[in-house]
Amino acid sequence: MGEQLLIMFVVIGGAAVIPFFSRKFMLPSAALEIIYGIVLFSVFLSRKPEWFSLLKDIGFIYLMFIAGMELDIRGLMRQGRFFWYVLISALSLLLTPLIFIQMGYSFYIGIAVSVVSAGIIIPVLKESGMIRTDIGQDIIGVALTGELLSIIVLTGIDIYHRLGLTVMAGVEGLKLLLLLGVAAVFLRILYVIAWWHPERIENVMESNDPVEEGIRAVISIAFAGALIAYGSGVEPILGSFMAGLIFSYVFKSKGRFEDKINAVGFGFFTPFFFIGVGADFDPGLLKSLQGISFSLFLTLMVFVSNAFPLFLARFMGLGSLEAVGMSLILSAPLSMIVVAGTLGVRMGLLTPGMNGSLILTAIISSIIYPSLFRAVSRRMGPSSKPLQPM
């Protein structure tokens, strides 16, 4: 018992300290959590407790729920430039795997390299003061659209890998959509009920709920989405992502409630996932020149897969520096690369060694590309020109 408590204290204590170093060195907390997991379980701890794997999976599920909740489908659809957001993301997800196939690699490596995540992008834009500028809003639009398309592609690969292009694959997809549709209707009914009792929903949403029943309900929704996906034969984390997306769509105004959801996730659940990713990393890869070289090659390919804004800049009304900046910051999809790698191992499409290279790629990309973006953004200057529909 004492040993288990010590391990739990070391893991949780490390997760508590990491944000201070993250702010000091301007590095993503998730990257430092992965590094902490590598050091902790390869140097100081010889084995992982059984409960640690469970907490890692819980953190994974909740992370994807928050990722889904970040997406504002209504907002994206209202923007006149939504076509360009979809085009940039789709080109990356379609062409990058073809490039990897031509080079003799697995198509899934190309998928893992081309995924997009907004997890690092939004904090970097806030820090640089660009989040309210035209280019900042364009970057967020591409990132959120790319994140949604990445999840859709990963879901399709999961179903295809198990069932191929068969009628059953279509049935599985329809079953998942039907179950999620039922969940959406249920949440909508709850919303209507809440509309008749506004004082009750205000207590829940505006931090006046002493027993935090709203947070309890949200956590239940996250895991209900995972359970629905599992029952449909799809990876549970994909279901939790869709549950977050549906929750965000139904409950448009969440107020401070969203901050509490993020606090529970990033303050407790998700660090277990990223530390767990580091714990599963094979430190022997760092001794292999070939392994490090391959990770550096993948890091370069992450940028190549996100270089399409450079070719579309003129059509989107972007300057050269703005297009370069967009490509650089989109090349830091730390959480989604880790997610794609974890799913690839579970589906048998990646070896643990290949996943290790992806993890190292995710860490390097999350450090190098945001730093380069900061350097470029200083020369951009905030744009005051309003977005023009294309």
PyMOL commands that set and color helices and strands:
alter all, ss='L'
color gray80, all
select helices_A, chain A and resi 2-25+29-44+50-70+73-78+82-102+107-114+121-128+134-163+167-196+198-205+213-231+236-250+257-280+283-287+289-305+308-316+320-330+334-347+352-380
alter helices_A, ss='H'
color red, helices_A
deselect
rebuild
show_as cartoon
